[in-house]
Amino acid sequence: MATVSGHARTARGAITTSPLLVLAIAIALLAGLALLPLTVPIGPMYWDLFIYFDAANRILDGQVPINDFFTPVGPLGYYVFAGAVGLFPDAQPALLVHWSWLVVTAPLLALVVTDVDRRSRGIAFALLIPFLVFAILPFNTRSFYPFPGSDGFGIYNRQASQLLYILAAALIFMRSQRTLALVVMLAMLALFFGKITGAVAGGLLCCFAFVAGRISLRHAAAAAAGFLAVLAAIELSSGMVSHYISDILALVSMNEETLAPRFAQSASLNFGMLMSGLLLAATVAFAERNRITADLSAVWREKTLRAIARLLDNEALWLVVVLFAGILFETQNTGSQSLILAWPAVLAVLLRAGRLTDSPKMLVATLALAGACVLPPLTIIGERAARAYVGALRNTSLSHEHLKTLGAVNARPEVMQRTQRMMPFLAEHRDTFDRLAYIKELPSPLLFSDPDFQLGQLIGMDHTIGSLLELEKQSGIRFATIMSLNFINPYPWLMDRAAPMHLAIGADPNRAVPATDNAEMEAIRNVDIAILPTCPLTTANTQLLKLYGEGLKQHSRIRLDDCNDAFVNPRLAGKLPAR
């Protein structure tokens, strides 16, 4: 009986200290927070997350990403958010868009830590806890403004970074070949339909794992077959995969730059972590030089794949490959959780650091370089979260009527005051700012990072919706389809209307709006109303007006209010009141 009780206590202890339990508790707590009416401090480029509402509204209206409208990245993140906003309609957007990605990452992470936990609970937690920091705190590892604020941009880059972390952890630490093949297949599918550059970086990791013998030929083939089978099924049912590839090629043609400058930029932005990691790899290689020399000799003697795999499968080379994959992924990013995938590789190095105890200098160098490589993302994100949330205690919440959860933000009182002063000033001096736009200059190079601009966008949208509702009341019109000659178009979501099909979301004419085709132009001709923000008019707005102008040629241009012009469909323009 005592034995049974002892086993029971052991089993209970194993469950209560299980990494899966910690993961489940974390998810439950986040779900609880998503039910609360929280606000967050507005940050630079916060309007990026409005794109997710535009996409969710279109998806809920029956439109299919890629097939029915152009997206800056793959469709998976938008589908996940559409489901999340349906379950948590009152959640703060910056928190919900970040936390909802756990629907994708948590099951994959659970498979990884379950496999690792069978051998070492400590290693399982060492993989789980850093990941939870990145998954819970919705911040990038780079700040774009001195004031602390929430990061509403770089969302899909953070999502891919977290998937690459899990993929690296799986390839380095998992031992069950069958489960590893499943994780590889699912992670690569999520990367492919999340952000294609993440899939490229993930493919590099998978190829190295294969040649290093971490995944067998049979299981690698099974993972690849499963991946291709899912793509084939989606393509046969919807044609999405071929359309997606066409969109990727269109984006590549719009962003033609040689890879070398991008690599240089990515490496310089992450120089500290990259250099520390490379020095750590060199230190480990030096400490292991006798074993590496022996493995090289074995390759020369045996000339077998097994000997090559034994040579390649060492911690130093894994770290170099992981860092290269991370830098490759960051070549296309602005905001991201940069190089967090380095942690599993560095952890593997640290687990073998005990062999260096005979050389205290080498051990100290290893530990110091490991810390310099992996601690910056954790400390930066932790510091940014603390500054934003603690500083928000004295912030002023935004008052609004029509913004739903998009208005769940706060700002420093002085920023709120500046915004309220600047908006009438921008309207009064519209001609000056129009001239700036037409000479292709912004009022400030950092305009889109300024919190007062981001706050002004929200206040302006609130006023715009009020103006639209008043116009509808006066004319008896209901604008069923609404487009915006702006980077964002949240009006259909906020007003329970429809967005026109085929038009790009996240409409950056310099990077993410391909040349219009006949279907798009026809959709523009049929749109009920198109809104042109003018406080201030920006260079991107003027470019969009030029790009879509042919489709709006028959629309009547009116002054909607002090900060917006509007183009009204000719079949509705006759009902407008005299203005």
C-alpha positions in Angstrom: 0.0 0.0 0.0 2.9 2.3 0.8 4.4 1.5 -2.5 1.2 2.4 -4.3 0.9 5.7 -2.4 4.6 6.4 -3.2 3.9 5.8 -6.9 0.8 8.0 -6.7 2.8 10.8 -5.1 5.4 10.5 -7.7 2.8 10.6 -10.5 1.2 13.7 -9.0 4.6 15.4 -8.6 5.4 14.6 -12.2 2.1 16.1 -13.4 2.3 19.2 -11.2 5.8 20.0 -12.4 5.1 19.1 -16.0 6.1 21.6 -18.7 2.8 20.8 -20.5 0.9 22.0 -17.4 2.8 25.2 -17.3 2.0 25.7 -21.0 -1.7 25.0 -20.4 -1.8 27.4 -17.5 -0.1 30.2 -19.5 -2.6 29.7 -22.3 -5.6 29.8 -19.9 -4.3 33.0 -18.3 -4.0 34.7 -21.6 -7.5 33.6 -22.6 -8.7 35.1 -19.4 -6.9 38.4 -20.1 -8.4 38.4 -23.6 -11.8 38.6 -22.0 -11.0 41.8 -20.1 -11.4 45.4 -21.5 -7.7 46.2 -21.5 -5.9 49.2 -23.1 -2.3 49.4 -24.2 0.0 52.4 -24.9 -0.1 53.2 -28.6 3.3 52.7 -30.3 5.0 53.4 -33.6 3.4 52.1 -36.8 0.6 50.8 -34.6 -1.8 50.9 -37.7 -0.2 47.8 -39.1 -2.4 45.7 -36.9 -5.5 47.3 -38.5 -4.7 45.2 -41.5 -5.7 42.2 -39.6 -9.2 43.6 -39.0 -9.5 44.4 -42.7 -8.5 40.8 -43.5 -10.8 39.3 -40.9 -13.8 41.3 -42.1 -13.2 40.1 -45.7 -12.7 36.5 -44.5 -16.0 36.6 -42.5 -17.7 38.1 -45.6 -16.6 35.0 -47.6 -13.6 36.4 -49.3 -10.5 34.1 -49.5 -7.0 35.6 -48.9 -4.7 35.3 -52.0 -7.6 34.2 -54.3 -9.8 37.2 -53.6 -7.4 39.9 -52.3 -3.7 40.5 -52.3 -1.9 40.1 -49.0 1.6 41.2 -47.9 2.3 37.7 -46.5 0.7 34.3 -46.4 -3.0 33.8 -45.3 -2.5 31.7 -42.2 -2.1 34.6 -39.7 -5.2 36.3 -41.0 -7.3 33.1 -40.7 -6.1 32.6 -37.1 -6.9 36.2 -36.2 -10.4 36.0 -37.8 -11.1 33.0 -35.6 -9.7 34.7 -32.5 -11.6 37.9 -32.9 -14.8 35.8 -33.2 -14.0 34.1 -29.9 -12.7 37.2 -28.1 -14.6 40.2 -29.7 -13.7 42.5 -26.8 -10.0 41.7 -26.6 -7.3 44.4 -27.1 -6.1 44.0 -30.7 -2.4 44.2 -30.1 -2.6 41.5 -27.5 -5.1 39.3 -29.3 -3.2 39.3 -32.6 0.0 38.2 -30.8 -1.5 35.7 -28.4 -3.8 34.0 -31.0 -0.7 32.6 -32.8 -0.4 30.1 -29.9 -3.1 28.2 -31.7 -0.4 27.3 -34.1 2.7 27.2 -31.9 1.5 25.7 -28.7 0.6 22.2 -30.2 4.0 22.1 -31.9 5.8 23.2 -28.8 3.9 20.6 -26.7 5.1 17.8 -29.0 8.7 19.1 -28.7 8.8 19.4 -24.9 6.9 16.1 -24.4 9.7 14.3 -26.3 12.5 16.2 -24.5 10.8 15.8 -21.1 11.1 12.0 -21.3 14.9 12.5 -21.0 15.3 15.7 -19.1 12.6 17.9 -17.5 15.2 20.7 -17.0 16.0 20.9 -20.8 12.2 20.8 -21.5 11.7 23.8 -19.3 14.8 25.5 -20.7 13.1 25.4 -24.1 9.6 26.3 -22.8 10.2 29.3 -20.6 12.1 31.6 -23.1 9.5 30.7 -25.7 6.7 31.8 -23.4 8.4 35.1 -22.8 8.4 35.7 -26.6 4.9 34.4 -27.1 3.3 36.4 -24.2 5.0 39.8 -24.6 3.9 41.4 -27.9 7.1 43.3 -28.6 9.8 43.4 -31.2 13.5 43.3 -30.3 14.0 46.7 -31.9 12.5 50.0 -30.9 11.5 52.7 -33.5 10.7 55.6 -31.1 12.0 56.9 -27.8 8.6 56.8 -26.1 7.5 53.3 -24.9 4.6 51.9 -26.7 3.0 48.7 -28.1 4.3 47.1 -31.3 1.4 46.8 -33.7 3.8 46.0 -36.5 6.2 43.2 -37.4 3.4 40.8 -36.3 3.9 38.2 -39.0 7.7 38.4 -38.5 7.3 37.6 -34.9 5.1 34.7 -35.8 7.6 33.2 -38.1 10.4 33.8 -35.6 8.5 31.8 -33.0 8.0 28.9 -35.5 11.7 28.9 -36.4 12.5 28.7 -32.6 10.3 25.6 -32.3 11.7 24.1 -35.5 15.3 24.6 -34.3 14.5 23.1 -30.9 12.8 20.1 -32.5 15.7 19.4 -34.9 18.3 19.7 -32.2 16.7 18.0 -29.2 13.9 15.6 -30.4 14.8 11.9 -30.6 11.5 10.4 -31.7 11.8 10.3 -35.5 8.1 9.9 -36.1 7.1 12.8 -34.0 10.0 14.9 -35.4 8.8 14.3 -38.9 5.3 15.5 -37.8 6.7 18.6 -36.2 8.8 19.4 -39.3 5.9 18.9 -41.7 3.5 21.1 -39.6 6.1 23.8 -38.9 7.1 24.1 -42.5 3.4 24.3 -43.6 2.8 27.1 -41.0 5.9 28.9 -42.2 5.0 28.5 -45.8 1.5 29.9 -45.3 2.7 32.4 -42.7 5.7 34.1 -44.3 7.6 32.6 -47.2 11.0 33.8 -46.1 10.5 32.0 -42.8 9.9 28.8 -44.9 13.2 29.4 -46.7 15.0 29.8 -43.4 13.2 26.7 -42.0 14.0 24.7 -45.1 17.7 25.5 -44.6 17.5 24.1 -41.1 15.8 21.0 -42.3 18.3 20.3 -45.0 21.2 20.7 -42.6 19.4 18.4 -40.1 19.1 15.8 -42.8 22.7 15.8 -43.9 23.8 15.9 -40.3 21.8 12.7 -39.6 19.3 14.3 -37.2 16.3 13.0 -39.3 16.5 9.8 -41.3 15.8 9.6 -45.0 12.6 7.7 -44.4 11.2 10.2 -42.0 12.5 13.2 -44.0 10.7 11.8 -47.0 7.5 11.3 -45.0 7.6 14.9 -43.8 8.2 16.2 -47.3 5.5 14.0 -48.7 3.0 15.2 -46.1 4.0 18.8 -46.8 3.5 18.4 -50.6 0.3 16.5 -50.1 -1.3 19.3 -48.1 -0.2 21.8 -50.7 -1.6 19.7 -53.5 -4.9 19.3 -51.6 -5.2 23.1 -51.1 -4.3 23.7 -54.7 -6.8 21.2 -56.1 -9.6 22.6 -53.9 -9.0 26.3 -54.3 -6.0 27.1 -56.5 -4.6 29.1 -53.6 -1.0 27.7 -53.8 -0.4 28.7 -57.4 -2.0 32.2 -56.8 0.2 32.5 -53.6 3.4 31.7 -55.6 2.3 34.3 -58.2 1.8 36.9 -55.5 5.2 36.1 -54.0 6.9 36.6 -57.4 5.0 39.9 -57.8 6.3 41.1 -54.5 9.8 40.0 -55.4 9.7 42.0 -58.6 8.5 45.0 -56.6 11.3 44.7 -54.1 14.2 44.0 -56.4 17.4 44.5 -54.4 20.5 42.4 -54.4 20.8 40.1 -51.4 24.2 41.3 -50.3 23.0 44.8 -49.0 20.1 43.1 -47.2 22.5 40.7 -45.6 24.7 43.5 -44.6 21.8 45.4 -43.1 20.5 42.4 -41.2 23.9 41.5 -39.9 24.6 45.0 -38.7 21.3 45.4 -37.0 21.9 42.1 -35.1 25.7 42.5 -34.9 26.1 41.9 -31.2 24.2 38.6 -31.1 25.7 37.4 -34.4 29.3 38.1 -33.5 28.9 36.7 -30.0 27.3 33.5 -31.6 30.1 33.1 -34.2 32.8 33.6 -31.5 31.0 31.1 -29.3 31.0 28.6 -32.2 34.7 29.3 -32.8 35.4 28.7 -29.1 33.6 25.4 -29.1 35.2 24.3 -32.3 38.6 25.1 -30.8 37.8 23.2 -27.7 36.6 20.2 -29.7 39.4 20.4 -32.3 40.7 16.9 -31.5 37.3 15.4 -32.1 36.6 17.4 -35.2 40.0 16.4 -36.6 39.2 12.7 -35.9 35.8 13.1 -37.6 37.5 14.7 -40.6 40.0 11.8 -40.8 37.1 9.3 -40.6 35.4 11.1 -43.5 38.6 10.8 -45.5 39.0 7.1 -44.6 35.4 5.8 -44.8 33.9 8.1 -47.4 30.4 7.3 -46.1 27.3 9.4 -45.4 27.4 8.3 -41.8 30.9 9.7 -41.4 29.9 13.0 -43.0 26.9 13.2 -40.7 29.1 12.6 -37.7 31.3 15.4 -38.7 28.5 17.9 -39.4 26.5 17.1 -36.3 28.4 19.1 -33.8 27.2 22.1 -31.6 29.5 24.6 -33.2 28.3 24.0 -36.7 24.7 23.8 -35.7 25.0 27.3 -34.1 26.6 28.7 -37.3 23.8 27.3 -39.4 21.0 28.5 -37.1 22.5 32.0 -37.0 22.8 32.1 -40.8 19.2 31.0 -41.1 18.1 33.7 -38.7 20.1 36.4 -40.5 18.6 35.2 -43.8 15.1 35.5 -42.4 15.8 39.0 -41.0 17.0 40.3 -44.4 13.3 41.0 -45.3 12.1 42.3 -41.9 11.6 45.6 -40.2 10.2 44.6 -36.8 10.7 41.1 -35.5 11.8 39.0 -32.6 15.2 38.7 -34.2 17.4 35.5 -33.8 15.4 34.0 -31.0 16.0 30.7 -32.7 19.6 30.8 -31.6 18.6 29.8 -28.1 18.1 26.0 -28.7 21.5 25.8 -30.5 23.2 27.8 -27.6 21.5 25.5 -25.1 23.0 22.5 -26.8 26.5 24.1 -26.5 25.9 24.9 -22.8 24.9 21.3 -22.1 28.3 20.2 -23.2 30.2 23.0 -21.5 31.0 20.7 -18.6 33.7 19.2 -20.7 35.5 22.5 -20.5 35.9 22.5 -16.7 39.5 21.5 -17.1 40.0 24.9 -18.8 38.4 27.6 -16.6 39.2 30.3 -19.1 37.5 28.4 -21.9 34.5 27.8 -19.7 34.2 31.4 -18.7 34.5 32.5 -22.4 31.8 30.0 -23.4 29.4 31.2 -20.8 30.0 34.9 -21.5 29.6 34.5 -25.2 26.5 32.3 -24.8 24.9 35.0 -22.6 25.8 37.8 -25.1 24.2 35.7 -27.9 20.9 34.8 -26.3 20.1 37.3 -23.5 19.6 40.5 -25.6 16.1 39.4 -27.0 14.9 38.4 -23.6 16.2 41.6 -21.8 15.1 43.9 -24.6 11.6 42.6 -24.8 11.3 42.5 -21.0 12.6 46.0 -20.7 10.3 47.3 -23.5 7.3 45.6 -21.9 8.1 47.0 -18.5 8.6 50.6 -19.8 5.3 50.4 -21.9 3.1 48.9 -19.2 4.5 50.7 -16.2 4.6 54.0 -18.0 1.0 53.5 -19.1 -0.2 53.9 -15.5 -0.2 57.7 -16.0 -1.5 57.6 -19.6 -4.8 58.9 -20.8 -7.2 56.5 -22.6 -8.6 57.5 -26.0 -12.2 58.6 -26.0 -14.1 57.5 -29.1 -17.5 56.5 -30.4 -17.1 54.3 -33.4 -13.7 52.5 -33.1 -14.7 49.3 -31.2 -11.6 47.6 -29.8 -9.3 49.5 -32.2 -9.7 52.4 -29.8 -8.5 50.5 -26.8 -5.3 52.4 -26.5 -3.8 55.1 -24.3 -1.1 57.6 -24.6 0.9 60.1 -22.6 -1.1 63.2 -21.7 1.3 65.4 -23.6 1.0 63.2 -26.7 -2.8 63.3 -26.5 -2.7 67.1 -26.1 -0.3 67.5 -29.1 -2.5 65.3 -31.3 -5.6 67.3 -30.4 -3.8 70.6 -31.2 -2.3 69.3 -34.4 -5.4 67.9 -36.1 -7.1 71.3 -36.6 -3.8 72.8 -37.6 -3.3 70.1 -40.3 -6.9 70.8 -41.6 -6.3 74.6 -41.6 -3.0 74.3 -43.4 -4.1 71.5 -45.8 -2.6 73.2 -48.9 0.9 73.3 -47.4 0.8 69.6 -46.6 -0.7 68.7 -49.9 2.2 70.4 -51.6 4.6 68.4 -49.5 2.9 65.2 -50.7 3.0 66.2 -54.3 6.8 66.8 -54.1 7.0 63.3 -52.6 8.0 64.4 -49.1 6.5 63.7 -45.7 6.1 66.3 -42.9 8.7 64.2 -41.0 10.8 61.2 -42.1 9.6 59.5 -38.9 5.9 60.4 -39.4 4.6 56.9 -39.3 6.6 56.2 -36.1 5.3 59.3 -34.3 2.7 58.2 -31.6 0.7 61.4 -32.3 0.4 60.5 -36.0 -0.9 57.0 -35.0 -3.2 58.5 -32.4 -4.4 61.0 -35.0 -5.2 58.2 -37.4 -7.6 56.7 -34.8 -9.2 60.0 -33.9 -9.5 60.8 -37.6 -11.1 57.5 -38.3 -13.6 58.1 -35.5 -14.5 61.5 -37.0 -14.7 60.0 -40.5 -17.2 57.3 -39.5 -19.3 60.0 -37.8 -19.2 62.0 -41.1 -20.2 59.0 -43.1 -23.1 58.2 -40.8 -24.2 61.8 -41.0 -24.0 61.8 -44.8 -26.0 58.6 -44.9 -28.6 60.0 -42.6 -28.9 63.2 -44.7 -29.1 61.4 -48.1 -30.8 58.1 -47.3 -27.8 56.3 -48.8 -26.1 53.3 -47.3 -22.6 52.8 -48.5 -22.4 49.0 -48.7 -18.8 48.8 -49.9 -16.1 51.2 -48.7 -12.5 51.5 -49.8 -9.7 53.7 -48.5 -7.0 55.4 -50.5 -4.7 54.8 -47.5 -2.4 52.1 -46.1 -5.3 50.8 -44.0 -9.0 50.3 -44.5 -10.7 49.5 -41.2 -14.0 51.2 -42.1 -15.8 48.1 -43.4 -15.0 46.3 -40.1 -15.9 49.2 -37.9 -19.1 50.0 -39.8 -20.2 46.4 -40.5 -19.9 46.9 -44.3 -18.0 45.2 -47.1 -14.6 45.9 -48.6 -14.3 45.6 -52.4 -12.8 42.3 -53.6 -9.4 42.0 -55.2 -7.8 45.1 -53.6 -4.7 44.7 -51.6 -4.7 44.9 -47.8 -1.8 46.8 -46.2 -1.7 49.1 -49.3 1.9 50.3 -49.4 2.3 51.3 -53.1 6.0 51.2 -52.9 6.3 47.6 -51.6 3.0 45.7 -51.5 0.5 46.9 -54.2 1.0 45.2 -57.6 -0.2 46.7 -60.8 -4.0 46.7 -61.1 -5.7 44.3 -63.4 -9.1 44.3 -64.9 -10.8 42.6 -62.0 -9.4 45.1 -59.5 -10.3 48.1 -61.7 -13.9 46.8 -62.1 -14.2 46.4 -58.3 -13.0 50.0 -57.9 -15.6 51.2 -60.4 -18.3 49.5 -58.5 -17.3 50.6 -55.0 -19.8 52.8 -53.3 -17.4 55.2 -51.7 -13.6 55.7 -51.5 -12.1 57.8 -48.7 -9.0 59.9 -49.2 -7.4 61.0 -45.8 -5.9 64.5 -46.0 -4.7 65.4 -42.5 -2.0 65.2 -43.8 -2.1 63.9 -47.3 0.9 61.6 -47.7 3.0 60.6 -50.6 1.6 57.0 -50.4 -2.0 58.4 -50.5 -1.2 60.3 -53.7 0.4 57.3 -55.3 -2.7 55.2 -54.4 -4.9 57.8 -55.9 -2.9 57.7 -59.1 -2.9 53.9 -59.1 -6.6 53.6 -58.6 -7.6 56.9 -60.3 -8.8 55.3 -63.5 -11.4 53.2 -61.6 -12.6 56.3 -59.7 -12.9 58.6 -62.8 -16.7 58.5 -62.9 -17.1 58.9 -59.1 -17.9 62.3 -57.7 -15.3 63.8 -55.5 -16.7 65.6 -52.4 -15.2 67.1 -49.2 -16.5 64.7 -46.6 -15.1 66.7 -43.7 -12.1 68.8 -42.9 -9.7 65.8 -43.0 -11.2 63.6 -45.7 -12.3 63.8 -49.3 -14.5 61.0 -50.7 -15.3 59.6 -54.1 -18.9 58.6 -54.4 -20.2 56.1 -57.0 -22.2 57.9 -59.8 -25.3 55.7 -59.1 -25.4 57.2 -55.5 -24.0 60.7 -56.2 -27.3 62.1 -57.3 -28.8 61.5 -53.9 -26.2 63.6 -52.1 -27.3 66.8 -50.4 -25.9 70.0 -51.8 -22.6 70.7 -50.1 
